[in-house]
Amino acid sequence: MTVRLPARAGQLIGRHLLELRGHRRLRGPYTAGGELLRRLVPELTAVDPALVKPAATAVVAIAPDLESDVPIRPQTLTDLAKGDERTRFYAIQRTRDLAFMVSELVNLWVRTCHPEGVTLMFRELTEADPTDVQLFGTLRRRRDPALLEVVDADLVSSPVRLRGGGDPAQRYVDSDGTSADPAELAAYESLAGAERERRHSERARLLIGLNEPGSQLGAVPYHLERGENPAEALEWLVAGQNQAFREGYYEAALDLGRRGRALLAYADDPKTHNYLTKRVIGALTYLSRCDEAMEVIDEHRRETTEVAEQMNDAYMMAMIYTRHLEKDRLDQDKALSWVNTALALAEGAPDPERHAFYSAFMRNARALVELHRGNLPGSLDLVNQAIEILDEHLDPDQHQLHRTVLINNRARVLLGLKDYDGAITAFDEVLTRDPEYDEPYFDRAVALKASGDIEGALRDLDHAIELSVAFTDAYYNRADLRLDLGEEEAALADLDTVLDIDPDYTEALLNRAALLIGAGDLERAAADVDRGLTLQPGHAHLWSAKGLLRAEQDDEAGALECYATALRLDPELVEVYGNRAVLHFTAGRAAEAVADLDRAIALRDAAMLRVNRGIGRHELGDAAGAVDDYDAALASGEVDPADVLFRRGLSHHALGSHGRAAADWDTHLRLMTERGEVSEHADEIARLRAALVR
């Protein structure tokens, strides 16, 4: 409930206080988050409904009862697919993105509706679904401390006790099993079994009649499971698991599915048991609890002889081995064995429609395995076969989502094959079919960049972000594009956004650190590098960045140690050899610098590496080698010719080729004049020429 309390120490007079109960037995996932939205959305829409639009996806996902109160959210084929046609599900970071969107909305609500400040008091977080715990953490991290206080109330006050008169056992039942009062719990536990079951059934009937938002995921099945006929809970657990799985609330889907399976032996209702089991396996897999998922698969394979179920179990084993296990446990050979089993079973489906769908689906699955095995042409052939099967055997309006998934996968394989025009054409078709799906814009941007259309790539990334404001990879790639355009401030802003959404995005920490080092903000850069190495201690590029940071801090020994660590982790990290060469040369160790540059150029011949080696070679008296490097750098067209021509002139001069030296210096001076600049080397050139005359 919303109340106003007397000001306490550190609390502003008139500050708005909102208490939010999070116990999952009440309303399941987002018990507190849903209540928060039900309070703030009406206040914001009363000011201007457009204020809610950027977070409309999160509002509808967390509090579906508010759908009619918010602007229309992006609608993808994933959202619209029903029943078995839903073949694409949300990634595990879905709830992270929802939490970010809600935090944006909360901050806007506070500024707009409660400028005096707001205190959000979350209760029962220890009993909350992980979605609410994650939301609480995001709100605390992203709040403006001057306006918003987010408190774990159970750490500063006693737990919720719903006191009242009458029977303490009934008070416990009416609390939906959330009361923290020991007397109420003791009274409840002292009830005779039949009486306890009667009260639970009565409470369930009352809640079903009230139809309070979210109770179908929390209190209703809780009471039915403990009521006079626990089997009545099954339909609620199945529906709840399905809703939670569709929205990406995988912890809740796992919990509801396990509870349903506990109520139902396989022999009593194989169809329902199979459905619950399939979602349990899926939830465990998405949660990266793959060993548990494989145990359930093994158990299920011992229970069923149904072709479709054995096929799905084999498919899930293939997906676990091809992409869901830890990197060092992935096994593409085992994945291929399992997916071949799934495909063989799919070919045996008796119903023509199911045969066509299963055959196409499992070919697509094998295409993924082949992609991971590095067999891109084979992967493309399989995806094309899958598309042909659906086109030939199913009506055009059937399985629209999966058809689009297949075309999208074809586009991605074409991208991997560097057929950028083909990939762009395929992504165009995907977006014609599913125009509000953000990922194809992101992928098409990659293809457009590779084909040289930077502006088109930026437009696609802008649109992907417009559709999904928490799309971290889109911000990350846009930062990369902006760096290519020399827009360092805009790139830094995008990386800031990435890390605001996901503070553990290691590559963004690395790239931001590099930008900050270039800008001279060494303190912030050090914080990013240290955080990145805390997350991934074996990240060679982060050790390289730390070496560069130490060099900028004039800590030569520290820099060399970091570079050595980076090379132990990745002996072919070109940037380390290049940066260490600069450090050696600055310290007067030209031979060591050239040795590092030799190794770097052997790994990747780059113009600036050639220029630097030319400088080193010249210093060591190898003027001919220096000229060779400068020639290669100038031929690449990737360096400033004015600077390189001056340096090549020095090497020609050292070789006694004075005419060539003069020609290089003349061109250098002309280029500088055309730019409207005075060469910093003009005096040295004049001195060297004068010496020749004498």
Order of alpha helices (4+ residues) and beta strands (2+ residues): beta-beta-alpha-alpha-alpha-alpha-alpha-beta-alpha-beta-alpha-alpha-alpha-alpha-alpha-alpha-alpha-alpha-alpha-alpha-alpha-alpha-alpha-alpha-alpha-alpha-alpha-alpha-alpha-alpha-alpha-alpha-alpha-alpha-alpha-alpha-alpha-alpha-alpha
